[in-house]
Amino acid sequence: MLLTKFSIEQKYHRSSFMRERYGISDPTLYRYTKSGKIPKPKFINGQRIWTDEDVELADSNLISH
């Protein structure tokens, strides 16, 4: 029996992507994160990082408001 490992590649987005996507400044990105409109980022090597799932959730939160 051959077992195969499946690798699901996760895409990450930096704060510059989030600011450009929503047309907001860095302080607004911080406020939206604090208020829950945008999910809290993960930190990788000191960089704020959001996953595709985080972006989808932010899209739904910001479109409904």
Rosetta blueprint (number, residue, H / E / L):
1 M L
2 L L
3 L L
4 T L
5 K L
6 F L
7 S L
8 I L
9 E L
10 Q L
11 K L
12 Y E
13 H E
14 R E
15 S H
16 S H
17 F H
18 M H
19 R H
20 E H
21 R H
22 Y H
23 G L
24 I L
25 S L
26 D H
27 P H
28 T H
29 L H
30 Y H
31 R H
32 Y H
33 T H
34 K H
35 S H
36 G L
37 K L
38 I L
39 P L
40 K L
41 P L
42 K E
43 F E
44 I E
45 N L
46 G L
47 Q E
48 R E
49 I E
50 W E
51 T E
52 D H
53 E H
54 D H
55 V H
56 E H
57 L H
58 A H
59 D H
60 S H
61 N H
62 L H
63 I H
64 S L
65 H L
